[in-house]
Amino acid sequence: MTPDHVGRPSFARESPHRIGMIVPSSNTTMETEVPRLMEAVAEPHTFHSSRARLHTVDAESLSAMVADGDRCAAELADAAVDVIGYACLVAVMTQGPGAHERIEDHLSEIVRANGSEARVVSSAGALVRTLRSLGTSKVALVAPYVPSLTRTVIDYLEGYGVDTVDWVTLAVEDNCDVGRLDAESLLDHVRGLDLTGAEGIVLSACVQMPSLPAVERVEAETGLPVVSAATATTREIIQALGLALQETVGGSALRRVETVRA
């Protein structure tokens, strides 16, 4: 006899938007700053991360992390997320010109092969597209990397028509230490830059370098639009989901967001 105590499952009529992120294993910032920025969105949403191993920010370690992206994308597809943010900017840029386009397309194929229709965006692509959308072709830039990696970022942006008029880099190799940097110190770093000719500021060219507390303060002090890896990535997550902001947070990247579902 079939037992009669097996109930019928009841599913919620509207599930929250599920946001997936691929993050370096040592990253502590994107899962802090992106959710904080998303508090300005009324619709319910949840965050789900897959981690790729990274300890030291050098070219070899970054390439190994990129190779681990396929596994991460497949894991997030299993969670039926609605959008995936590939949250490591310099790891993508070290793969050569146009890398974010290739990697976004490749990870999209991985996601589709695992039964998901989630859109894939990357922090590298988000920074490029945000700067171009804001009409910003000359920037001043702050980064935490060793100088050679910061040069890679500068050259990568130049390949998309964004020139760097001045820059400062902090030469921090340990990625956990990058996450411990004081966001308040960014104001002093910006004050040391020559902003002549600059049309905007990349306040943190790194997903691990905290910057959110300083974004709007730097905008107010300089009168220039300020973008970070986190604000640009959040912008594209919001666009991919077709959501709307209820308040202005995160500076120009989100104040001027176009809410369109891709």
N, C-alpha and C positions, 0 to 999 in steps of 0.2 A: 504494500500500500504506500502511495506517495504521501509524505508528510505534508500537512496543511499549514505549517508554520513558516513557509518560505514566502517572504513579502515581495511586493512589486517595487522595483526601484523608482524613485521620484527624482527627476533632474530639475535643476533651477532653469527657469525660462530664459534668463539672461545671465550668462557667465561673465566674470570680469575679463577685461583685456589682459592677455598674458604676454608679458614682455620678457624675451630671452636675451641674455648677454653672454658672450664669450669673453672671458677676462683672463689675464695672466694670473697664475696661481698665487702670486705674491701681491696682487692688486687689492687695495683696501678702499680706494677712492671712488671708483665708478659706482659701486653698490651703495655709496653714501650720497654722492652729489646728484646722480640721475634721479633716484627716488625723491630727494628733496625738491628738485625742480618739478617733478611730476605731481607734487602736492597741489599745484595750481590747476590741475585737471580734475573736473568734477566726476567724470565717469570712473567707476571702480576698476582697478588694475592690480596686477600682481607681478612680482619679479622672480625670474628663475635663471640661475647662472650655471654655466659649465666652465671649468677651469683648465687652462693649458699651462704646463709647467714653465716657469720663468723665475730665475733668481737674480741673475746679473744682466744688466742692460748692455749687451754687446752683440755684434752682428751675428755671431754663431748661435747664441742662445735665442735671439729673436727669430732666426730662420727655423730653428727647431720648433719654436712655438707655433709659427705659421703652419708647419707640417702637421701639427696636432689639431688644427682647426677642423678637419673633416670629422674627427671623432666628436668634437664638441657640437658641431652643427647637427650631427645625427642624434646626439643625446637630447638636444633641445627640440628637435622634431618629434621625438617620442613624447614630449610634454605638451604637444599640440599648442605651442606658443603662436602668437599672431604676428610677431616681428622679432627679428634677431639683430642685435647690435654687436658687431665685432669690435670689441673695445680694446684695441691696442694700436695706437697710431703709428709709432715708429717701426713696429714690426712689419707692418704692411709697406711703409715707404722704403724700407731697406731692400725690398724685393724688386726695385727698379721702376722706371717711369711707367705710369698707368697701372701700377700694381693694384690699386683699390678696385678698379673696374674689373680686372681679371679675377681677383679674389672674391668680390661680391658675386660675380656670375658663377664662379666655381662652387661656392658654398650654397648658392641658390639651387644648383643642380643636385648637390648632396641632400638638401632639404626635400626637394621634390621626390628624389629616389626613395626617401623614407616616409612618404605619404603626407607631407605637409606643404601648405601653400604660403607659409610665412615669408614675408619680404625680408631680405638680408641687406642691412646697411653697415657701413664701417665707419669708425671714427676718422680714419684718414680721408675717406670720400666725403664724409659729412663736413669736415673742416674746409676742404676745397670747395664744395658746393655752397656752403654757407657764405664764405668770403666772396665768391662770385655773385651770389644772389644779392648780397649787400652792396655790390658794386665797388668792392674794396680790392684794388689792384696793387697797393703799396702798404705794407704793414711793418710795424715793429714787433719783435717776437721775444718771448721769454720761454726758456726750456730748461729742464733739469739735467740733460744728457752730457756726456763727454763731447767736446767740440766737434769731433768728426761726425757724430750722429746728428748733432744739431745742423751741421752743414748739409747732411742728407735731407733733412726736413726742408731747409731753405731751398735747396735745388729742386726738390719735388714740387714745392709750391710754385717755383718759377716756371716749371714745365706746364703749369696751368694758368700762366699769366699773372701770378701774384709775386711781386718783388718784395724783398725784405730790405728796408732802409737802414735798420739798426737792430742789433740783437744782443742778448746776454744769455749765457748758459752756465749752469751751476756745477757741472762735472761730477754728478752723483751717479755711481755705477750700481750700487745695491738698490734693487727696486723697493724693498721694504723701507729703506731710508728715504727714498723719494716720497713715499706716502706720509712720512713724518715731517716733511718740510712745512714751514709756517706760512700759511696763505697771506698773513698780514705783511710779511716781508716783501710781497710782490709790489706793493706801492713804492717802496724804496727802489726796487729794481727798475721799475718803469720811470721813476724820476731821474735815473741815471742814463736813460736812453735819449738819443737825439731823435725827436719826433718830427723833424723838418721833412715835409713831404708825405708823411704817413697819413693814410686814410683810415686806418684802423689798427687795433692791437690784438695780437694773439697772446693772451695772458698766460696760457698754459698749453704748450704744444705737446702735451703728454696726458694720457688718461689717468696716470697715477699721481700727478702733481696737483695737490689741492689748490683751488683758486676761487671757489664759489663765494666765500665771504668778501672777496676783494673786487669782483667783477664790476658791480654797479658803482663802487667807490672810485675805481680807476676811470670809468666812463665819466663820472661827474667831474673829476679833477682835470681830465685831459680834453673832454668834449669830443672824444673819438669813440666810435663803436668798438666794443670789446667782445672778443669771442674766445672760448676755450674749447678744448677737446670735449669736455662734458656738455657744455651748452649746445655745441654743434650737433653732437650725437643725440641729445634729447630732442632737439628741433626735428631731426629726421624721424625719430620714433613717433613723435606727435603727428607728423605729416603722414607717415605710413598707416597710422591707425585712424586718421581722419578726425582727430580730437580737437578740442578748443580749449584755450587757456582762460581761466576765470580772473586771473590777476597777472600783472607784469612782474616776472622774476627772471633773473639770469641775463639781464642786459639785452643788447640789440639782437642777438641771435634768436631770442624767443619773443622779444617785443615786436619784431617784424616777421614773425612766422606766417607762412601761407598754409592754411589748414586745408590740405587736399589729400584725398585718399588715393594712393597710387594704384 
